[in-house]
Amino acid sequence: MKPYWRQVILALILITSAGCARKNFYAETPVVDAEVYQRLKTDPKATDSVTVKAGAHYKRGFLHRLFWGQHHRPLWSAPVTVPVFEMDTTWGGLKVEKLGGGFQTTSFTMVGPNNKTYALRSLDKEPSEVLPNVWRKTFVVNILRDQISAINPYGALVLPPMARAAGIPHAAPQLVYVRPHDADFGEHEEVASNKVYMLEEKYTDERMVDEITGNPSDIVGSGKMLNHRFGEDDHFIDQTAFAKARLFDLLINDWDRHEGQWEWAEFERGGNHYYRPIPKDRDNAFYRFQDGIIPWIFSRNWAIRKFESFDEDFEDVYALTINSQFIDQRALSKVTREQFDSLAVALQQSITDEVIAQAVRQFPEAIYELEGERTSEKLISRRNQLREAAAKFYEILAKEVLVIGTDEEDKFEVKRLNDEETEVTVRRKSDDMVTYHRIFKRPETKLITLHGLAEDDKFEVSGEVRKSIKVKIVGGRGEDEITDKSRVGGWGKKTRVYDTVRGTELEAGPETKDKRTSDVRVHAFDREGF
């Protein structure tokens, strides 16, 4: 980025945002009718529904919108009629189990009479706490709060018909308004008060297994799933199911799909455990950010590239994978180009024009009038381009691939088949079962990294070719046996070994670059990403 551009950006920010944090940024209430709001404060049973504006405080004048973007401000300011939340009767009667949420969203875990779990999550956000204390009383808070308007507050309502057609587990959210000082929230009465929420099923533990097709034994978070996957040799991720779910993310332009945005249904089959993904937290579906001068500049490739806007075309698939890189690398390493293409075709066939029309009709009427047809047109266009987007996604993933073992004993076999292909097979030593297999192509893949993790693993590299992909071996804890009998023409060694000198038996060949050390940190591997 050239120095004068930094000066231009700084000047724009100062011109449009100078000053301290606004003390009264948020509207006093989302309720449109002031008389209704006053009655609700004195008579909680005054009405069973209210008309709200989810974020009237995001409405701005022309100059502000020119510099900071129109975003989804019209949707935040549109009047929408929603039911008043009744703790006693909603979904058979609910009670608060705990207050949750991150720094931005007010969120409650609710439990129904059938012991099912639900999430009550505020539509609007308060992002100031993500900032260091020094910034919380400055104009930076104004900017951060204002940019929440890039979120489509009603986007999650559209997704269930499409997810259902695609065979992807999903929640079915509905809108509710929590009245002022609702005593049913007990000690949380103040924090819950006077907000618009999404209420939906919460798939977090075994209490919701009956809601998932296929009779799973449990539902776990990403951290627990990954610990099992890497810690034991009989736990596996259903990578094609995850690939399909990630292609659905691309379709709806949900750029924030990090590991914390997933739960996993655990299935037991033939003595092994398999994990299938359950997406959650759809706040960023249909995100619109790049329609103002300053957001457009900040979302360039050299800046905050991930803030990609929902449009007719897939302008930047890589931007939609930045936040999910950690989980994608660990849960998609087996999926081939052909499988991605097949999954894209299946999604195109299942998410028909009729399904999309039904989906966008889930918008509240006022929102549909503003955004329904445009959202439908964009979804149809993106669906039609999904094969190309899937190919690009595959190419991003294929450049550098992680092949990860377990804390049990594993055997890694690498065969340089020819100048264009390298085959990788992983077997668990206990019964020689193949736990991983893929043939990599040199034009697509630059580096394959093998992680043995713990226990005594065996690595074998073979094949004589003129050209080949680089292979990096990280033995991990344990007494590993590494043999490299491969030969590759040209300059540079194509097999690099990272392990501790002590406890590692290395039979090096002409392609081996010995990077062993006495420092045990050479084994470091991030298992959870949190």
HELIX and SHEET records of a PDB file:
HELIX    1   1 PRO A    3  SER A   17  1                                  15    
HELIX    2   2 ALA A   34  THR A   42  1                                   9    
HELIX    3   3 ALA A   56  TYR A   58  5                                   3    
HELIX    4   4 PHE A   62  TRP A   68  1                                   7    
HELIX    5   5 ARG A   73  TRP A   76  1                                   4    
HELIX    6   6 THR A   90  GLY A   92  5                                   3    
HELIX    7   7 PRO A  127  VAL A  130  5                                   4    
HELIX    8   8 ASN A  133  TRP A  135  5                                   3    
HELIX    9   9 PHE A  139  ASP A  146  1                                   8    
HELIX   10  10 GLN A  147  ALA A  150  5                                   4    
HELIX   11  11 GLY A  155  VAL A  158  5                                   4    
HELIX   12  12 LEU A  159  ALA A  166  1                                   8    
HELIX   13  13 ALA A  183  HIS A  188  5                                   6    
HELIX   14  14 GLU A  189  ALA A  192  1                                   4    
HELIX   15  15 GLU A  206  GLU A  211  5                                   6    
HELIX   16  16 SER A  222  GLY A  231  1                                  10    
HELIX   17  17 GLN A  239  LEU A  251  1                                  13    
HELIX   18  18 GLU A  259  GLN A  261  5                                   3    
HELIX   19  19 ILE A  293  PHE A  298  1                                   6    
HELIX   20  20 TYR A  318  THR A  321  5                                   4    
HELIX   21  21 GLN A  325  ALA A  331  1                                   7    
HELIX   22  22 ARG A  337  SER A  350  1                                  14    
HELIX   23  23 ASP A  353  VAL A  360  1                                   8    
HELIX   24  24 GLU A  365  ILE A  367  1                                   3    
HELIX   25  25 TYR A  368  GLY A  372  3                                   5    
HELIX   26  26 GLU A  373  ASN A  384  1                                  12    
HELIX   27  27 LEU A  386  ALA A  398  1                                  13    
HELIX   28  28 VAL A  520  HIS A  523  5                                   4    
SHEET    1   A 2 SER A  49  VAL A  52  0                                        
SHEET    2   A 2 VAL A  80  PRO A  83 -1                                        
SHEET    1   B 5 LYS A  95  GLY A 100  0                                        
SHEET    2   B 5 SER A 107  VAL A 111 -1                                        
SHEET    3   B 5 THR A 117  SER A 122 -1                                        
SHEET    4   B 5 LYS A 195  GLU A 201 -1                                        
SHEET    5   B 5 GLN A 174  VAL A 178 -1                                        
SHEET    1   C 4 ASP A 218  GLY A 221  0                                        
SHEET    2   C 4 TRP A 262  ARG A 269 -1                                        
SHEET    3   C 4 ASN A 272  PRO A 279 -1                                        
SHEET    4   C 4 HIS A 235  ILE A 237  1                                        
SHEET    1   D 5 GLU A 400  ILE A 404  0                                        
SHEET    2   D 5 LEU A 447  HIS A 451  1                                        
SHEET    3   D 5 LYS A 470  VAL A 474  1                                        
SHEET    4   D 5 THR A 495  TYR A 498  1                                        
SHEET    5   D 5 THR A 512  ASP A 514  1                                        
SHEET    1   E 6 VAL A 434  LYS A 441  0                                        
SHEET    2   E 6 GLU A 421  ARG A 428 -1                                        
SHEET    3   E 6 ASP A 410  ARG A 416 -1                                        
SHEET    4   E 6 LYS A 458  SER A 462  1                                        
SHEET    5   E 6 GLU A 481  ASP A 484  1                                        
SHEET    6   E 6 GLU A 505  GLU A 507  1                                        
SHEET    1   F 2 GLU A 464  VAL A 465  0                                        
SHEET    2   F 2 ARG A 487  VAL A 488  1                                        
END                                                                             
